[in-house]
Each structure stands twice: as C-alpha cells, then as structure tokens.
Amino acid sequence: MPASTRVPQQERSRATQARLLEATVECLVEHGWSGTTTTVVATRAGVSRGAQLHHYPTKAALVTAAVAHLAERRAEELRTEAEALPPGPQRLDLVIDLLGAAFTGPLFVAALELWVAARTDRELREALVPLEARVGREMHRLTVALLDVDERRPGVREAVQATLDLLRGLGVANLLNDDSSRRAALLHTWKRQLATLLTP
Amino acid sequence: MPASTRVPQQERSRATQARLLEATVECLVEHGWSGTTTTVVATRAGVSRGAQLHHYPTKAALVTAAVAHLAERRAEELRTEAEALPPGPQRLDLVIDLLGAAFTGPLFVAALELWVAARTDRELREALVPLEARVGREMHRLTVALLDVDERRPGVREAVQATLDLLRGLGVANLLNDDSSRRAALLHTWKRQLATLLTP
C-alpha cells in the first residue's frame, strides 16, 4: 500500500479518537459518570460502535483515555496562555487566575466524576490511579514552570503544593454554585501570601 | 393514649430514623451514590420498607437527611474533642489535625458523593443546595470557635476560609490513595502560616 493512502488512514483514525475523547468529556460534564455510556458517547461523536470498540474496548479505557487526552491538551493551552502573559510582578497573579479557571473548568469536573466513581468501581480505579499520579506530577511541574520558581529553595515545593490543593478545594466548592466572587476574594489574599512565600 | 406509651413510641421512631440515616451514610461510603438504593439502606438498617417510606419518601430526602444528621453529630464530636485539647500554642495544631481527620472521614466522602451526583440530578440538587450552604456556614463558625479567634480582625475570616478550602482539596486528594504523609507535611507548613495570619 503506498504511503499516500496509509497516512490519511492514520489521520482519520486519530481524528476519530479525538472526537470520541472529546465527546466523552462533554458527556461526563453533562450527564455525570452514571449517565455516560459508551453508546451515548459513540452517538455524540458520530462514530460507529464498531470503530469505538476498536479504539476503546471498555468504558474504563474510554474515560481514562479521555481525561489523559484533555489533561495534555489543557496543559498545552496553559503553557501557551502563560507565554502570552507580561513579565513582572503581575505575573504570579495572572498565573493563579489561569490555574483557578482550569480547576473550575470541564476537565476538572470530568476528572472529579471519575475520581469519585473510581472509589467504588475497581476496574476504573485500577485504570485511574496511575493516571491520577501522572497528571498530578505534571500539574505540579507545570505550575512550577509557569510561576518560574526554583523548587530547590526551601518552602517553594510546599507553597506550590498548597496552592494546588487549595485550588482543588475551590473547584469542589464551585460544583453546585457559582462561587466565583468568593473565590476571587480568597485568591486575592492567597496571591499576596504566595508572593511572600516564593520571594527569595 | 397515656403519656407512658406515647413517649416510647416517639423514641422508637427516632431510633428508627437514626438507624436509617447511619445506614445511608455507610452505604454511600461503601457503594457510592449509584449503588445506594433505598431498598439496600432499609435492609442494612433492619427497617421495613413501609417504615422507611413513612420517614423518608424519596432517595433525595433520605440522603440529604443523612448528611444533615451526620454533619450535626460530627460537629458535636468536634466540639467535645476540641474541649479536651490543652490550651496554649499547641492548640492551633491540634485543631487543624481534628479538622484534617474530619475532611478525610466518612461524612466527607458521603457528602462528596452527593455533591457530585447533585450536579447532574435536579431533584437531589434542589434538596442539597440549601443544606450545603448551611453546613458550610456552620463549619466556618465551628472552626472560628475551635481556633478561638476573633473574626472581626482583618484577615481572620479569609485565613479560616482558606484553611477549609485547603482541607477540602486535601480530602479529595485522599479519595483513591492514602495521602496522609503528604497531607501531614503540608499541614505542618500551613499551621505555621496560619499561626502568623491569626496572631494579632
């Protein structure tokens, strides 16, 4: 088979996967874990059941791939957005705002659906635990890079960790209500503390 | 009907309710929202379906009553435990440890199951939103009382809020893994910061 027909097929395959993964995250956000079925996702993505099962044979495989895919895309977007930020003392505030938006966006909501469901679903938990650890490490590294701080300095690692744990708590507080004005006030104070903790 | 038979009946009724509510929380912790059915709860509590429906006609009514009941009991326990703490500079650390345990215990896990389920379940959300607001306010007030601080001082309200949001984030981080050693290290640093923020 000539290369010219193989490449488009690989591309079609990648496009099908991307459509399935994005439909999965949308489905988790709209209908939650129990309302997300592989059939609903296939229909939403406009992909046949056969093609779906070929790429992702189980619901656990589909949802973990979806969260991994979106986490990578989101990290890429955060890097791009952070590159566009002006340097200077305002940078820390703007980075925290970007992260605050990430922890209240669709990826966070979809991931939380999976974390909670995985507590009582062994198959999902086994697929999710390694992914959660990897995404957690990458989020930590990304935050260190965005804030442009040196983790070898005492206190920096702890300050970054506390920021991410605080943002996770704020993400949960935003689940049922728009908590944005309380969150903005709280993060305003946190930014001042963090600036002190991170300043050599 | 003489008072002597009415009172035992009220007591039996209260005991039945308490058994149902405690079985509900246990069920949410073990089986999650979708695995918690009113039938499973009634069996677990050793209560007839008729008696259960008499007290709590819907699943939403049962689970919100269960979380409200356990939140009250837990607040009572926290007050009692805090009263037994020695006064002095160690008190803040010990209060944070008590709160850290509360945010990783069964009530937190059961409440999180409901918050996440309520996102995509209108009936549950309508029952839960007012309860979440009330429990949130009471938790804030209780924390202020346990720390024995004056909220009218600038910064105290924000420091208490940040502590509770951080603890919520740490509770979620503990869902699939035992995160206790990372949490202890992080809270160790947080206690020092909080002591500074709360000191007049």
Interface residues (C-beta under 8 A of the other chain):
Chain A: E30 H31 G32 W33 S34 G35 V109 L112 E113 W115 V116 A117 A118 R119 T120 D121 R125 L128 V129 E132 A133 G155 E158 Q161 A162 L164 D165 L166 L167 R168 G169 L170 G171 V172 A173 L175 L176 N177 R182 A185 L186 T189 W190 Q193 L197
Chain B: E30 H31 G32 W33 S34 G35 V109 L112 E113 W115 V116 A117 A118 R119 T120 D121 R125 L128 V129 E132 A133 G155 E158 Q161 A162 L164 D165 L166 L167 R168 G169 L170 G171 V172 A173 L175 L176 N177 R182 A185 L186 T189 W190 Q193 L197
